[in-house]
Amino acid sequence: MYVCVCKAVTDHQIRCAVRDGIISFRELRMELGVATCCGRCAPTAKQVMAEALGDEFPERPKAVVLPRSRACAFA
């Protein structure tokens, strides 16, 4: 499924990036360009990344990605 329509990034690409060693959202943005245009994909991209990290590193505690409120989106 497409996660970022602006940059045509799929969930498969995000999972592959994690398998290749990407471990932070900042790295993911730099590598794939996800959430660099309109930003609407950021919550879904973070969720897919968290799931992929959990699959790759099952001993790590599972991250819970909570949506940010619009009021503090630029904080």
mmCIF file as gemmi writes it, N, C-alpha and C atoms, coordinates in Angstrom:
data_model
loop_
_atom_site.group_PDB
_atom_site.id
_atom_site.type_symbol
_atom_site.label_atom_id
_atom_site.label_alt_id
_atom_site.label_comp_id
_atom_site.label_asym_id
_atom_site.label_entity_id
_atom_site.label_seq_id
_atom_site.pdbx_PDB_ins_code
_atom_site.Cartn_x
_atom_site.Cartn_y
_atom_site.Cartn_z
_atom_site.occupancy
_atom_site.B_iso_or_equiv
_atom_site.pdbx_formal_charge
_atom_site.auth_seq_id
_atom_site.auth_asym_id
_atom_site.pdbx_PDB_model_num
ATOM 1 N N . MET Axp A 1 ? 0.841 -1.176 0 1 0 ? 1 A 1
ATOM 2 C CA . MET Axp A 1 ? 0 0 0 1 0 ? 1 A 1
ATOM 3 C C . MET Axp A 1 ? 0.886 1.239 0 1 0 ? 1 A 1
ATOM 4 N N . TYR Axp A 2 ? 0.409 2.276 -0.655 1 0 ? 2 A 1
ATOM 5 C CA . TYR Axp A 2 ? 1.147 3.529 -0.643 1 0 ? 2 A 1
ATOM 6 C C . TYR Axp A 2 ? 0.933 4.22 0.689 1 0 ? 2 A 1
ATOM 7 N N . VAL Axp A 3 ? 2.023 4.609 1.326 1 0 ? 3 A 1
ATOM 8 C CA . VAL Axp A 3 ? 1.976 5.339 2.581 1 0 ? 3 A 1
ATOM 9 C C . VAL Axp A 3 ? 2.111 6.835 2.29 1 0 ? 3 A 1
ATOM 10 N N . CYS Axp A 4 ? 3.062 7.178 1.433 1 0 ? 4 A 1
ATOM 11 C CA . CYS Axp A 4 ? 3.3 8.57 1.056 1 0 ? 4 A 1
ATOM 12 C C . CYS Axp A 4 ? 3.008 8.714 -0.443 1 0 ? 4 A 1
ATOM 13 N N . VAL Axp A 5 ? 1.914 9.357 -0.748 1 0 ? 5 A 1
ATOM 14 C CA . VAL Axp A 5 ? 1.522 9.531 -2.146 1 0 ? 5 A 1
ATOM 15 C C . VAL Axp A 5 ? 2.422 10.571 -2.818 1 0 ? 5 A 1
ATOM 16 N N . CYS Axp A 6 ? 2.812 11.596 -2.098 1 0 ? 6 A 1
ATOM 17 C CA . CYS Axp A 6 ? 3.641 12.661 -2.682 1 0 ? 6 A 1
ATOM 18 C C . CYS Axp A 6 ? 4.957 12.115 -3.232 1 0 ? 6 A 1
ATOM 19 N N . LYS Axp A 7 ? 5.571 11.196 -2.515 1 0 ? 7 A 1
ATOM 20 C CA . LYS Axp A 7 ? 6.868 10.633 -2.911 1 0 ? 7 A 1
ATOM 21 C C . LYS Axp A 7 ? 6.754 9.186 -3.386 1 0 ? 7 A 1
ATOM 22 N N . ALA Axp A 8 ? 5.534 8.658 -3.484 1 0 ? 8 A 1
ATOM 23 C CA . ALA Axp A 8 ? 5.268 7.291 -3.952 1 0 ? 8 A 1
ATOM 24 C C . ALA Axp A 8 ? 6.04 6.258 -3.128 1 0 ? 8 A 1
ATOM 25 N N . VAL Axp A 9 ? 5.935 6.366 -1.802 1 0 ? 9 A 1
ATOM 26 C CA . VAL Axp A 9 ? 6.606 5.44 -0.89 1 0 ? 9 A 1
ATOM 27 C C . VAL Axp A 9 ? 5.586 4.43 -0.378 1 0 ? 9 A 1
ATOM 28 N N . THR Axp A 10 ? 5.943 3.153 -0.464 1 0 ? 10 A 1
ATOM 29 C CA . THR Axp A 10 ? 5.049 2.086 -0.017 1 0 ? 10 A 1
ATOM 30 C C . THR Axp A 10 ? 5.473 1.548 1.344 1 0 ? 10 A 1
ATOM 31 N N . ASP Axp A 11 ? 4.569 0.809 1.974 1 0 ? 11 A 1
ATOM 32 C CA . ASP Axp A 11 ? 4.898 0.167 3.241 1 0 ? 11 A 1
ATOM 33 C C . ASP Axp A 11 ? 6.03 -0.844 3.048 1 0 ? 11 A 1
ATOM 34 N N . HIS Axp A 12 ? 6.075 -1.484 1.886 1 0 ? 12 A 1
ATOM 35 C CA . HIS Axp A 12 ? 7.145 -2.44 1.594 1 0 ? 12 A 1
ATOM 36 C C . HIS Axp A 12 ? 8.506 -1.741 1.582 1 0 ? 12 A 1
ATOM 37 N N . GLN Axp A 13 ? 8.585 -0.554 1.01 1 0 ? 13 A 1
ATOM 38 C CA . GLN Axp A 13 ? 9.84 0.191 0.989 1 0 ? 13 A 1
ATOM 39 C C . GLN Axp A 13 ? 10.276 0.584 2.395 1 0 ? 13 A 1
ATOM 40 N N . ILE Axp A 14 ? 9.331 0.95 3.233 1 0 ? 14 A 1
ATOM 41 C CA . ILE Axp A 14 ? 9.661 1.307 4.613 1 0 ? 14 A 1
ATOM 42 C C . ILE Axp A 14 ? 10.191 0.082 5.348 1 0 ? 14 A 1
ATOM 43 N N . ARG Axp A 15 ? 9.53 -1.058 5.186 1 0 ? 15 A 1
ATOM 44 C CA . ARG Axp A 15 ? 9.989 -2.291 5.834 1 0 ? 15 A 1
ATOM 45 C C . ARG Axp A 15 ? 11.376 -2.7 5.329 1 0 ? 15 A 1
ATOM 46 N N . CYS Axp A 16 ? 11.623 -2.553 4.049 1 0 ? 16 A 1
ATOM 47 C CA . CYS Axp A 16 ? 12.943 -2.87 3.485 1 0 ? 16 A 1
ATOM 48 C C . CYS Axp A 16 ? 14.011 -1.932 4.048 1 0 ? 16 A 1
ATOM 49 N N . ALA Axp A 17 ? 13.673 -0.655 4.202 1 0 ? 17 A 1
ATOM 50 C CA . ALA Axp A 17 ? 14.63 0.306 4.759 1 0 ? 17 A 1
ATOM 51 C C . ALA Axp A 17 ? 15.005 -0.076 6.187 1 0 ? 17 A 1
ATOM 52 N N . VAL Axp A 18 ? 14.025 -0.522 6.964 1 0 ? 18 A 1
ATOM 53 C CA . VAL Axp A 18 ? 14.31 -0.963 8.338 1 0 ? 18 A 1
ATOM 54 C C . VAL Axp A 18 ? 15.197 -2.196 8.31 1 0 ? 18 A 1
ATOM 55 N N . ARG Axp A 19 ? 14.902 -3.129 7.435 1 0 ? 19 A 1
ATOM 56 C CA . ARG Axp A 19 ? 15.756 -4.318 7.307 1 0 ? 19 A 1
ATOM 57 C C . ARG Axp A 19 ? 17.181 -3.953 6.905 1 0 ? 19 A 1
ATOM 58 N N . ASP Axp A 20 ? 17.316 -2.86 6.159 1 0 ? 20 A 1
ATOM 59 C CA . ASP Axp A 20 ? 18.639 -2.411 5.716 1 0 ? 20 A 1
ATOM 60 C C . ASP Axp A 20 ? 19.359 -1.559 6.755 1 0 ? 20 A 1
ATOM 61 N N . GLY Axp A 21 ? 18.734 -1.338 7.912 1 0 ? 21 A 1
ATOM 62 C CA . GLY Axp A 21 ? 19.429 -0.645 9.002 1 0 ? 21 A 1
ATOM 63 C C . GLY Axp A 21 ? 18.891 0.698 9.42 1 0 ? 21 A 1
ATOM 64 N N . ILE Axp A 22 ? 17.85 1.201 8.776 1 0 ? 22 A 1
ATOM 65 C CA . ILE Axp A 22 ? 17.245 2.472 9.185 1 0 ? 22 A 1
ATOM 66 C C . ILE Axp A 22 ? 16.531 2.249 10.512 1 0 ? 22 A 1
ATOM 67 N N . ILE Axp A 23 ? 16.866 3.052 11.533 1 0 ? 23 A 1
ATOM 68 C CA . ILE Axp A 23 ? 16.237 2.848 12.841 1 0 ? 23 A 1
ATOM 69 C C . ILE Axp A 23 ? 15.555 4.098 13.397 1 0 ? 23 A 1
ATOM 70 N N . SER Axp A 24 ? 15.67 5.223 12.701 1 0 ? 24 A 1
ATOM 71 C CA . SER Axp A 24 ? 14.992 6.43 13.194 1 0 ? 24 A 1
ATOM 72 C C . SER Axp A 24 ? 14.137 7.022 12.071 1 0 ? 24 A 1
ATOM 73 N N . PHE Axp A 25 ? 13.122 7.754 12.466 1 0 ? 25 A 1
ATOM 74 C CA . PHE Axp A 25 ? 12.249 8.381 11.475 1 0 ? 25 A 1
ATOM 75 C C . PHE Axp A 25 ? 13.004 9.436 10.681 1 0 ? 25 A 1
ATOM 76 N N . ARG Axp A 26 ? 13.933 10.099 11.311 1 0 ? 26 A 1
ATOM 77 C CA . ARG Axp A 26 ? 14.757 11.084 10.607 1 0 ? 26 A 1
ATOM 78 C C . ARG Axp A 26 ? 15.528 10.414 9.47 1 0 ? 26 A 1
ATOM 79 N N . GLU Axp A 27 ? 16.122 9.261 9.752 1 0 ? 27 A 1
ATOM 80 C CA . GLU Axp A 27 ? 16.841 8.518 8.707 1 0 ? 27 A 1
ATOM 81 C C . GLU Axp A 27 ? 15.891 8.089 7.59 1 0 ? 27 A 1
ATOM 82 N N . LEU Axp A 28 ? 14.702 7.653 7.978 1 0 ? 28 A 1
ATOM 83 C CA . LEU Axp A 28 ? 13.711 7.224 6.986 1 0 ? 28 A 1
ATOM 84 C C . LEU Axp A 28 ? 13.323 8.372 6.063 1 0 ? 28 A 1
ATOM 85 N N . ARG Axp A 29 ? 13.121 9.545 6.643 1 0 ? 29 A 1
ATOM 86 C CA . ARG Axp A 29 ? 12.789 10.731 5.838 1 0 ? 29 A 1
ATOM 87 C C . ARG Axp A 29 ? 13.911 11.049 4.858 1 0 ? 29 A 1
ATOM 88 N N . MET Axp A 30 ? 15.146 10.985 5.333 1 0 ? 30 A 1
ATOM 89 C CA . MET Axp A 30 ? 16.285 11.299 4.468 1 0 ? 30 A 1
ATOM 90 C C . MET Axp A 30 ? 16.446 10.252 3.367 1 0 ? 30 A 1
ATOM 91 N N . GLU Axp A 31 ? 16.213 8.992 3.697 1 0 ? 31 A 1
ATOM 92 C CA . GLU Axp A 31 ? 16.408 7.899 2.744 1 0 ? 31 A 1
ATOM 93 C C . GLU Axp A 31 ? 15.305 7.841 1.686 1 0 ? 31 A 1
ATOM 94 N N . LEU Axp A 32 ? 14.052 7.918 2.122 1 0 ? 32 A 1
ATOM 95 C CA . LEU Axp A 32 ? 12.927 7.72 1.206 1 0 ? 32 A 1
ATOM 96 C C . LEU Axp A 32 ? 12.154 8.989 0.863 1 0 ? 32 A 1
ATOM 97 N N . GLY Axp A 33 ? 12.37 10.056 1.612 1 0 ? 33 A 1
ATOM 98 C CA . GLY Axp A 33 ? 11.64 11.297 1.361 1 0 ? 33 A 1
ATOM 99 C C . GLY Axp A 33 ? 10.248 11.314 1.947 1 0 ? 33 A 1
ATOM 100 N N . VAL Axp A 34 ? 9.909 10.296 2.723 1 0 ? 34 A 1
ATOM 101 C CA . VAL Axp A 34 ? 8.586 10.211 3.328 1 0 ? 34 A 1
ATOM 102 C C . VAL Axp A 34 ? 8.381 11.387 4.302 1 0 ? 34 A 1
ATOM 103 N N . ALA Axp A 35 ? 7.195 11.958 4.294 1 0 ? 35 A 1
ATOM 104 C CA . ALA Axp A 35 ? 6.801 13.064 5.179 1 0 ? 35 A 1
ATOM 105 C C . ALA Axp A 35 ? 7.616 14.334 4.961 1 0 ? 35 A 1
ATOM 106 N N . THR Axp A 36 ? 8.146 14.526 3.761 1 0 ? 36 A 1
ATOM 107 C CA . THR Axp A 36 ? 8.915 15.743 3.476 1 0 ? 36 A 1
ATOM 108 C C . THR Axp A 36 ? 8.14 16.738 2.62 1 0 ? 36 A 1
ATOM 109 N N . CYS Axp A 37 ? 6.973 16.337 2.165 1 0 ? 37 A 1
ATOM 110 C CA . CYS Axp A 37 ? 6.198 17.237 1.296 1 0 ? 37 A 1
ATOM 111 C C . CYS Axp A 37 ? 5.025 17.81 2.099 1 0 ? 37 A 1
ATOM 112 N N . CYS Axp A 38 ? 3.895 17.149 2.096 1 0 ? 38 A 1
ATOM 113 C CA . CYS Axp A 38 ? 2.736 17.669 2.823 1 0 ? 38 A 1
ATOM 114 C C . CYS Axp A 38 ? 2.704 17.189 4.275 1 0 ? 38 A 1
ATOM 115 N N . GLY Axp A 39 ? 3.329 16.047 4.564 1 0 ? 39 A 1
ATOM 116 C CA . GLY Axp A 39 ? 3.41 15.544 5.934 1 0 ? 39 A 1
ATOM 117 C C . GLY Axp A 39 ? 2.231 14.727 6.415 1 0 ? 39 A 1
ATOM 118 N N . ARG Axp A 40 ? 1.197 14.584 5.604 1 0 ? 40 A 1
ATOM 119 C CA . ARG Axp A 40 ? 0.006 13.847 6.049 1 0 ? 40 A 1
ATOM 120 C C . ARG Axp A 40 ? 0.283 12.371 6.267 1 0 ? 40 A 1
ATOM 121 N N . CYS Axp A 41 ? 1.353 11.85 5.68 1 0 ? 41 A 1
ATOM 122 C CA . CYS Axp A 41 ? 1.668 10.432 5.795 1 0 ? 41 A 1
ATOM 123 C C . CYS Axp A 41 ? 2.469 10.103 7.053 1 0 ? 41 A 1
ATOM 124 N N . ALA Axp A 42 ? 2.947 11.104 7.76 1 0 ? 42 A 1
ATOM 125 C CA . ALA Axp A 42 ? 3.848 10.872 8.891 1 0 ? 42 A 1
ATOM 126 C C . ALA Axp A 42 ? 3.302 9.874 9.924 1 0 ? 42 A 1
ATOM 127 N N . PRO Axp A 43 ? 2.048 10.003 10.386 1 0 ? 43 A 1
ATOM 128 C CA . PRO Axp A 43 ? 1.568 9.039 11.38 1 0 ? 43 A 1
ATOM 129 C C . PRO Axp A 43 ? 1.564 7.597 10.87 1 0 ? 43 A 1
ATOM 130 N N . THR Axp A 44 ? 1.13 7.399 9.637 1 0 ? 44 A 1
ATOM 131 C CA . THR Axp A 44 ? 1.094 6.047 9.076 1 0 ? 44 A 1
ATOM 132 C C . THR Axp A 44 ? 2.504 5.527 8.851 1 0 ? 44 A 1
ATOM 133 N N . ALA Axp A 45 ? 3.387 6.371 8.341 1 0 ? 45 A 1
ATOM 134 C CA . ALA Axp A 45 ? 4.777 5.957 8.122 1 0 ? 45 A 1
ATOM 135 C C . ALA Axp A 45 ? 5.439 5.569 9.439 1 0 ? 45 A 1
ATOM 136 N N . LYS Axp A 46 ? 5.175 6.341 10.493 1 0 ? 46 A 1
ATOM 137 C CA . LYS Axp A 46 ? 5.739 6.019 11.812 1 0 ? 46 A 1
ATOM 138 C C . LYS Axp A 46 ? 5.188 4.694 12.323 1 0 ? 46 A 1
ATOM 139 N N . GLN Axp A 47 ? 3.917 4.451 12.095 1 0 ? 47 A 1
ATOM 140 C CA . GLN Axp A 47 ? 3.306 3.199 12.548 1 0 ? 47 A 1
ATOM 141 C C . GLN Axp A 47 ? 3.906 2.007 11.805 1 0 ? 47 A 1
ATOM 142 N N . VAL Axp A 48 ? 4.039 2.114 10.495 1 0 ? 48 A 1
ATOM 143 C CA . VAL Axp A 48 ? 4.635 1.029 9.7 1 0 ? 48 A 1
ATOM 144 C C . VAL Axp A 48 ? 6.073 0.803 10.145 1 0 ? 48 A 1
ATOM 145 N N . MET Axp A 49 ? 6.805 1.884 10.391 1 0 ? 49 A 1
ATOM 146 C CA . MET Axp A 49 ? 8.187 1.763 10.838 1 0 ? 49 A 1
ATOM 147 C C . MET Axp A 49 ? 8.262 1.095 12.206 1 0 ? 49 A 1
ATOM 148 N N . ALA Axp A 50 ? 7.379 1.473 13.119 1 0 ? 50 A 1
ATOM 149 C CA . ALA Axp A 50 ? 7.36 0.86 14.447 1 0 ? 50 A 1
ATOM 150 C C . ALA Axp A 50 ? 7.078 -0.638 14.354 1 0 ? 50 A 1
ATOM 151 N N . GLU Axp A 51 ? 6.147 -1.018 13.498 1 0 ? 51 A 1
ATOM 152 C CA . GLU Axp A 51 ? 5.845 -2.438 13.304 1 0 ? 51 A 1
ATOM 153 C C . GLU Axp A 51 ? 7.045 -3.168 12.725 1 0 ? 51 A 1
ATOM 154 N N . ALA Axp A 52 ? 7.707 -2.556 11.746 1 0 ? 52 A 1
ATOM 155 C CA . ALA Axp A 52 ? 8.881 -3.177 11.128 1 0 ? 52 A 1
ATOM 156 C C . ALA Axp A 52 ? 10.02 -3.305 12.128 1 0 ? 52 A 1
ATOM 157 N N . LEU Axp A 53 ? 10.219 -2.295 12.944 1 0 ? 53 A 1
ATOM 158 C CA . LEU Axp A 53 ? 11.262 -2.374 13.969 1 0 ? 53 A 1
ATOM 159 C C . LEU Axp A 53 ? 10.952 -3.48 14.966 1 0 ? 53 A 1
ATOM 160 N N . GLY Axp A 54 ? 9.681 -3.652 15.31 1 0 ? 54 A 1
ATOM 161 C CA . GLY Axp A 54 ? 9.273 -4.731 16.208 1 0 ? 54 A 1
ATOM 162 C C . GLY Axp A 54 ? 9.514 -6.098 15.595 1 0 ? 54 A 1
ATOM 163 N N . ASP Axp A 55 ? 9.321 -6.209 14.291 1 0 ? 55 A 1
ATOM 164 C CA . ASP Axp A 55 ? 9.585 -7.471 13.598 1 0 ? 55 A 1
ATOM 165 C C . ASP Axp A 55 ? 11.074 -7.767 13.544 1 0 ? 55 A 1
ATOM 166 N N . GLU Axp A 56 ? 11.891 -6.73 13.325 1 0 ? 56 A 1
ATOM 167 C CA . GLU Axp A 56 ? 13.338 -6.9 13.202 1 0 ? 56 A 1
ATOM 168 C C . GLU Axp A 56 ? 14.012 -7.084 14.558 1 0 ? 56 A 1
ATOM 169 N N . PHE Axp A 57 ? 13.497 -6.409 15.572 1 0 ? 57 A 1
ATOM 170 C CA . PHE Axp A 57 ? 14.083 -6.452 16.91 1 0 ? 57 A 1
ATOM 171 C C . PHE Axp A 57 ? 13.014 -6.843 17.925 1 0 ? 57 A 1
ATOM 172 N N . PRO Axp A 58 ? 12.622 -8.104 17.966 1 0 ? 58 A 1
ATOM 173 C CA . PRO Axp A 58 ? 11.515 -8.503 18.843 1 0 ? 58 A 1
ATOM 174 C C . PRO Axp A 58 ? 11.808 -8.32 20.33 1 0 ? 58 A 1
ATOM 175 N N . GLU Axp A 59 ? 13.084 -8.226 20.707 1 0 ? 59 A 1
ATOM 176 C CA . GLU Axp A 59 ? 13.415 -8.048 22.117 1 0 ? 59 A 1
ATOM 177 C C . GLU Axp A 59 ? 13.213 -6.615 22.592 1 0 ? 59 A 1
ATOM 178 N N . ARG Axp A 60 ? 13.101 -5.666 21.641 1 0 ? 60 A 1
ATOM 179 C CA . ARG Axp A 60 ? 12.867 -4.274 22.008 1 0 ? 60 A 1
ATOM 180 C C . ARG Axp A 60 ? 11.413 -4.082 22.417 1 0 ? 60 A 1
ATOM 181 N N . PRO Axp A 61 ? 11.156 -3.215 23.379 1 0 ? 61 A 1
ATOM 182 C CA . PRO Axp A 61 ? 9.762 -2.92 23.719 1 0 ? 61 A 1
ATOM 183 C C . PRO Axp A 61 ? 9.044 -2.313 22.518 1 0 ? 61 A 1
ATOM 184 N N . LYS Axp A 62 ? 7.797 -2.653 22.347 1 0 ? 62 A 1
ATOM 185 C CA . LYS Axp A 62 ? 6.997 -2.143 21.23 1 0 ? 62 A 1
ATOM 186 C C . LYS Axp A 62 ? 6.716 -0.657 21.435 1 0 ? 62 A 1
ATOM 187 N N . ALA Axp A 63 ? 6.948 0.117 20.399 1 0 ? 63 A 1
ATOM 188 C CA . ALA Axp A 63 ? 6.666 1.549 20.458 1 0 ? 63 A 1
ATOM 189 C C . ALA Axp A 63 ? 5.205 1.777 20.127 1 0 ? 63 A 1
ATOM 190 N N . VAL Axp A 64 ? 4.593 2.667 20.844 1 0 ? 64 A 1
ATOM 191 C CA . VAL Axp A 64 ? 3.219 3.054 20.554 1 0 ? 64 A 1
ATOM 192 C C . VAL Axp A 64 ? 3.278 4.435 19.93 1 0 ? 64 A 1
ATOM 193 N N . VAL Axp A 65 ? 2.763 4.555 18.731 1 0 ? 65 A 1
ATOM 194 C CA . VAL Axp A 65 ? 2.778 5.828 18.022 1 0 ? 65 A 1
ATOM 195 C C . VAL Axp A 65 ? 1.425 6.479 18.21 1 0 ? 65 A 1
ATOM 196 N N . LEU Axp A 66 ? 1.433 7.603 18.9 1 0 ? 66 A 1
ATOM 197 C CA . LEU Axp A 66 ? 0.2 8.337 19.145 1 0 ? 66 A 1
ATOM 198 C C . LEU Axp A 66 ? 0.116 9.506 18.173 1 0 ? 66 A 1
ATOM 199 N N . PRO Axp A 67 ? -1.06 9.773 17.651 1 0 ? 67 A 1
ATOM 200 C CA . PRO Axp A 67 ? -1.19 10.922 16.746 1 0 ? 67 A 1
ATOM 201 C C . PRO Axp A 67 ? -0.97 12.224 17.499 1 0 ? 67 A 1
ATOM 202 N N . ARG Axp A 68 ? -0.3 13.153 16.86 1 0 ? 68 A 1
ATOM 203 C CA . ARG Axp A 68 ? -0.066 14.46 17.473 1 0 ? 68 A 1
ATOM 204 C C . ARG Axp A 68 ? -1.274 15.345 17.228 1 0 ? 68 A 1
ATOM 205 N N . SER Axp A 69 ? -1.571 16.185 18.19 1 0 ? 69 A 1
ATOM 206 C CA . SER Axp A 69 ? -2.687 17.101 17.987 1 0 ? 69 A 1
ATOM 207 C C . SER Axp A 69 ? -2.251 18.222 17.045 1 0 ? 69 A 1
ATOM 208 N N . ARG Axp A 70 ? -3.18 18.794 16.356 1 0 ? 70 A 1
ATOM 209 C CA . ARG Axp A 70 ? -2.878 19.874 15.414 1 0 ? 70 A 1
ATOM 210 C C . ARG Axp A 70 ? -2.305 21.083 16.131 1 0 ? 70 A 1
ATOM 211 N N . ALA Axp A 71 ? -2.672 21.291 17.382 1 0 ? 71 A 1
ATOM 212 C CA . ALA Axp A 71 ? -2.222 22.466 18.127 1 0 ? 71 A 1
ATOM 213 C C . ALA Axp A 71 ? -0.705 22.45 18.343 1 0 ? 71 A 1
ATOM 214 N N . CYS Axp A 72 ? -0.126 21.273 18.49 1 0 ? 72 A 1
ATOM 215 C CA . CYS Axp A 72 ? 1.304 21.219 18.758 1 0 ? 72 A 1
ATOM 216 C C . CYS Axp A 72 ? 2.08 20.596 17.603 1 0 ? 72 A 1
ATOM 217 N N . ALA Axp A 73 ? 1.534 20.65 16.404 1 0 ? 73 A 1
ATOM 218 C CA . ALA Axp A 73 ? 2.185 20.045 15.239 1 0 ? 73 A 1
ATOM 219 C C . ALA Axp A 73 ? 3.521 20.733 14.919 1 0 ? 73 A 1
ATOM 220 N N . PHE Axp A 74 ? 3.679 21.985 15.272 1 0 ? 74 A 1
ATOM 221 C CA . PHE Axp A 74 ? 4.915 22.689 14.955 1 0 ? 74 A 1
ATOM 222 C C . PHE Axp A 74 ? 5.727 22.998 16.199 1 0 ? 74 A 1
ATOM 223 N N . ALA Axp A 75 ? 5.389 22.38 17.305 1 0 ? 75 A 1
ATOM 224 C CA . ALA Axp A 75 ? 6.101 22.624 18.558 1 0 ? 75 A 1
ATOM 225 C C . ALA Axp A 75 ? 7.399 21.864 18.609 1 0 ? 75 A 1
